[in-house]
Amino acid sequence: MSRLFPCILIALDVLAALVYAVQDGDWRRFIYWIAAAVLTASVTF
């Protein structure tokens, strides 16, 4: 239960990355949000 919020945050980061990649084609922001998800995952797990 203590990992619920980080998992939600990781999912939101990945979804934000997908929106930037698909809708805008902005690869820099895609990489930024994927890096945020990876950082959150590495700290959480």
N, C-alpha and C positions, 0 to 999 in steps of 0.2 A: 504494500500500500504506500510505502514511503517513496516509491519510484514512479508513482502515478503522474505527478506533475511533470517531472523530466521527460517521461515518455510522450505526454501530450505536447510538450514544447518541441521535442524532436520531430514529431509528426507535423506540427505547424511549420517548422523550419523547412522540412522537405516539401510540403505543399506550396509554401511561398517560393521556393526554388523552382518548382515545376511551373508555377504561374509565370515567373519571369522568363523562363526558357521557352515556353510554348507561346504565350501571348505576345510578349515583347521581343523575344529573341535577344534579350540582354544577358549575355553569357557571364559578364563580370558579376552581376547581382546573383545569378544562378550559383556561381562558385562561392560567393560570399555566404549564401544561405545554406549551401551544402556543408561548408566549413563550420558554420555555426552548429549545425546538427551533429557533425562529427565531434566537435569539441564538447558539446553537451553529453553526447554518448560516452565519450572517453572519460569524462569526469564522473558520470553517473555509474557506469559499469566498470 
